[in-house]
């Protein structure tokens, strides 16, 4: 596979090739991992982006949010079906990541949000730091740090409120991560996820590396 022509920037054809490579890896090795629920390359007339879904661990839900569930289950605490239903509901809470190529910066940008049918996780700072940003990244994110800041914005294609990592530092991070080496589109995207995704809880499953 050809190398990225203008690293650390990536062209649209190279980005599409990288997304398709990751999608194929997911299809081939998905049975060996459980971290990601879905990988899809959304390819519409006006929108092209990589979509990744993972479950939000129920252990991360705060006591404040669990109080609502406790009140409901107390009513049916002896009902086995209610307990099964409660377990199903916990898996309905999804972290959605969209990786979109920035036309101005010519690097991928990460947009992410929590999808919950019960609307318990509004796009607020509290939600970001309580449920999305891993503990080891909190100080770095709060001080902006090398990755750039995480802020709230409108999704480029859906216009819904989402968090995103500003791409102003992405090229510097990628250069520092790879050094003088070259990278294929597949290697580029894997490197980018490793460098930029961790602060938002997005980690590349080892199984997908083949």
N, C-alpha and C positions, 0 to 999 in steps of 0.2 A: 504494500500500500504506500502511496506517495506521502511525503512529509508535508506538514503545514508550510505554505509558501512564505507567509509573513508573520511567523511567530513573534510575539505573543498574541497578535491579532488572528482572527479566523474569518474566512469568507463564508458567504451563505452556502455555496455548494459543499464546502468542507464541513460546515456545521451540520448540514443535513446528513452527510455521510457518517459523521460521528454519532448522531442520534440514531440512525438506522443500525449502526454497529452495536450500540448498547441495547437497542430493542431486540436484535437477534440474539445477543448474549443472554438477555432475560428469558427469551423463549426457550433457549437451549438448556439453561442451567437453573431455571426458576425452581425446579423441584428440589434443589439442593440448598435453598435459602428460604427464610420466612420473614425477613425484614421488610421487603417491599411487597405490596399487594398488587401493584399494577405498574407497568411501564407502557406508554403509548406515545407514538410520534403523531401529534395532531397536525394534520396537513390539509387546511382549507384554503379557499381562494385568497383570503387576506390574512391568514394566521398560520404560522408554522412554529411549533414549539414541542419540547419534550415534556411529557406529563408523567409524574411519579407519585404514587400513593403509598402511604404507610399508615398503620394503625397508631393512634395515640394511646399509649399505655394507660390502662385504667388506674394504675398506681400513682399516676401523676395528677389525677383529679383532686383538687383541694377539698378540705372539709366543708367549705362554704358551698361548693357545687354538689358535694355528696349529700348534704342535708336534704336537698330536694328529693334525691333518690331514697334516702332513709325514710322520709315521711310517706312516700308511696309504698315502699315495701313493708312498712309496719302494718299497713292496712291488710296486706295479703301475706304476712310473714309465714303462714302455714301452707301457703299455696305453692306447690312445687313448680307449677307452670309459670308463676310470677317470677320465680328465681331464674328459670331458664330464659324468660323474656328479658330480665335485667341483664343477664350475661350477653345476650344478643345486642342489647342497646349499647353496652360498653364498647363493642366492636364497631359500632356505627360512627364513632368519632374518628375522623380521618384527617391526617396531615397531607395536604396536597401541595406538591412542588411543581412549578412550571419553569422550565429553563428556556429562555427566549434570547435570541441573538439581538444585541443592540446595534441598530444601523449606524449610529454615530460613533460609539466606542469600538465597534467591531470585536466585541467579546460577548460571551454568554452572560446573561443576568438572571439571578434567581429570584423568583416571586413565590411566595408561600402563604398559606392560610389554613385554618382549621375548619373542617366541614362537619357540622354537628346538627342533626335534625331537631335537637331540643334547644339550639341557640344559646348554649351555656358559655360560649367562648367568643365574646365580641373582640374585634381587632383593636385591642388596647395594649398599652405598655405592660400592664399587669399580665395579660394573656401571653404576651411575647416572652417575658422572663420567667413566668411560672410554669409554662407548658411547652415551650418550643426551644428556647436557647438552653443547651446543656450547661450544667453547673460550671464545668471547666472553662467555658467560653464567656461567662457572664461579665467578668471584669474587663476582658478585651473588647466586648461589644459595647459596654457602657462607656468606655473611654474612646470609642470609635476604633482605635487601633489600626493595624495594618490592613485589615480586610475592607475597611470602609464602613460607613454607618448603616444600620438597619432602620428604615423608616416606613411609614405607611404611605401608600400611593394607590392610584386606580390601576387596575390591571389593564395592560395595553389593548387587549382584545375583548374582555368581558365587561370592563369598567367597574367591576366589583372591588371593594376595598381589600387590599392585600399588603403584606409586608414585602419589602424587597431590600436586597443588599446593593447599595450604590456601586456602580462599576468603576469609579474613579481610581481605585487602587488595584484593580484586577490585573492589569498588565505587569505591574511591579511584583505582585505576588507570584504570578506564573513564571516570570523571569527568575525570581529568587528560588523557586521550587525546582526548575528544570536546569538552570544554568545555561551552559553553551550547547547543550544537547538539542537534537531535533526530535520532533514528535509527529506521529501520524494523527489523523483526525480522531481515531479511537483513543489513542494515548492522551491526546490533548483533553478530551472530555473527561476521561478518568482522572487526569491530573487536576482539572478544574474542579470537579466534584470534591476531590480530596482537599483542595486548598480553600475552597469557598463554601462548601456545603456544611461542614462540621458545626459552625456557629448557629446553624438553623436546624440542627439535628439530622441532617442528610449525610449518610455515610454509604459508600459503595460496598455492597456485600462482597466478601471475598470470593464467593462462589461464582460471581459473574465475571471474574478475571480468568476463568477457565482453568 
